[in-house]
Amino acid sequence: MSKKYLGIICLLYSGIFGYVVFFDKLKNFLAPQMQIYIKLSIIPMLIIGIVMLFNNKVNYKFKASDLVLILPLVLLILSGDGRLTASFASNRTMNFNTENRTKAEVKEKSKEESKKETVAVTKPAVIKEEKQEEIKPIVVEEQKPTYDFTNPYFNVIDETYSDLANYLTFASKADKYQGKTIKVKGFVLKEMALLTSEYFALGKYNISCCAADAEFTGFIVKYDRNKVKENGWYEIEGILEKGVDSEGYNIMYINVVNIKEVDAKSEEQYVYPCYAYDEGLCAATAKYNLEY
């Protein structure tokens, strides 16, 4: 029985690996560059299992510690299709590149505003006693600008998601893209560190190796938070603008022009660094010529 135990275990692993590969569920567990190892192990695992079951010349002594081999199988079965829930992101660190954030501009701006206020207060008011003719204000109807999102400047796809999310949030040279149009999909997190009440985060899970290292990566969005659902999936179209977070750091955010809810089941919840796609060429990201 001890020999057959190992044979059955090997066959089960081979079957589960084949299942996740055939039904394209492996992406829910591993980054693309790591998937090749699972695919290559299917046939050897199948052969070892058959040999252990039917070859009487194989000698093996069962040990109680071998029961641990069942544990990964149980975890794989319990994980279902491997998709993480959106609420999982609330307990993980937001994957923003904060190294380039600086308070210098914010402090300088504050100093300038303080000087203006001081001048305004100390300057003596000039009061004219003669009556002036009442001037009626000219009312101009505000015209909202229209934007064409059929071809946005940043059309964020999975291949560019991780890199653009980091760059367009805090990169010091990202402000040159202020006013550019952007379209992106993701799920909503309202309560994130550094975000004030007028913002929320929209993003996906970024994976470098496997689902165990998944962390939220995304964009800062300015919109009425009461109109979106926590962990709900949305497609957002908007304009990149410059602002500050709750600690006074410079940020870039998306000022929403159009927003619509999308079906979570139809969207990929995982994204990977650009080198995990198209043989590591990062071609989709390279076209933007991002300066760091």
NORSUL-V145751 format. One record per pair of residues at least 24 apart in sequence whose ideal C-beta (glycine too) atoms are under 6 Angstrom apart, sorted by the first residue. I is the first residue (numbers start at 0). J is the second residue. D is the distance in whole Angstrom. If there is no record, write none. Layout:
# NORSUL-V145751
i | j | d
I | J | D
I | J | D
This chain:
# NORSUL-V145751
i | j | d
1 | 59 | 6
1 | 61 | 3
2 | 51 | 6
2 | 57 | 6
2 | 59 | 5
3 | 52 | 6
5 | 51 | 5
6 | 48 | 5
6 | 51 | 3
6 | 52 | 4
8 | 68 | 5
9 | 44 | 5
9 | 47 | 5
9 | 48 | 3
10 | 48 | 4
11 | 72 | 6
12 | 44 | 5
13 | 41 | 5
13 | 44 | 4
13 | 45 | 4
15 | 75 | 6
16 | 41 | 5
17 | 41 | 5
24 | 80 | 5
27 | 80 | 6
27 | 81 | 3
27 | 82 | 5
28 | 81 | 5
28 | 210 | 5
29 | 209 | 5
30 | 206 | 5
30 | 208 | 6
30 | 271 | 5
30 | 275 | 5
31 | 275 | 5
32 | 275 | 5
33 | 208 | 6
82 | 268 | 6
85 | 186 | 4
85 | 230 | 4
86 | 230 | 5
88 | 188 | 6
88 | 215 | 4
91 | 214 | 5
91 | 215 | 6
92 | 214 | 6
93 | 191 | 6
93 | 215 | 5
94 | 205 | 5
94 | 214 | 5
94 | 216 | 4
95 | 168 | 5
95 | 169 | 6
96 | 165 | 4
96 | 169 | 6
97 | 169 | 6
99 | 169 | 6
99 | 170 | 5
99 | 171 | 4
100 | 169 | 5
100 | 248 | 4
102 | 247 | 5
105 | 243 | 6
105 | 247 | 5
146 | 180 | 6
146 | 256 | 6
148 | 182 | 6
148 | 236 | 4
151 | 180 | 4
151 | 181 | 6
151 | 182 | 4
152 | 179 | 4
152 | 180 | 5
153 | 181 | 4
154 | 182 | 5
155 | 183 | 4
157 | 267 | 6
157 | 270 | 5
158 | 276 | 5
158 | 283 | 4
159 | 283 | 5
159 | 284 | 5
160 | 270 | 4
161 | 205 | 5
161 | 216 | 6
161 | 270 | 5
161 | 272 | 5
162 | 273 | 5
162 | 284 | 5
164 | 216 | 5
164 | 217 | 5
164 | 218 | 6
166 | 289 | 5
167 | 251 | 5
168 | 251 | 6
172 | 290 | 5
173 | 251 | 5
174 | 241 | 5
176 | 239 | 5
177 | 239 | 6
177 | 241 | 5
179 | 239 | 5
181 | 239 | 6
181 | 253 | 6
182 | 236 | 5
183 | 235 | 6
184 | 234 | 5
184 | 266 | 6
185 | 217 | 6
186 | 230 | 6
186 | 232 | 5
187 | 227 | 5
187 | 231 | 5
189 | 224 | 5
189 | 229 | 5
193 | 244 | 4
193 | 245 | 5
195 | 245 | 5
197 | 221 | 6
199 | 224 | 5
203 | 268 | 6
203 | 270 | 5
204 | 268 | 6
204 | 269 | 5
205 | 270 | 6
206 | 269 | 5
206 | 271 | 6
218 | 253 | 6
219 | 250 | 6
219 | 252 | 4
220 | 253 | 5
221 | 252 | 5
221 | 254 | 5
222 | 255 | 4
232 | 261 | 5
232 | 263 | 4
232 | 266 | 6
233 | 258 | 6
233 | 260 | 6
234 | 259 | 5
234 | 261 | 5
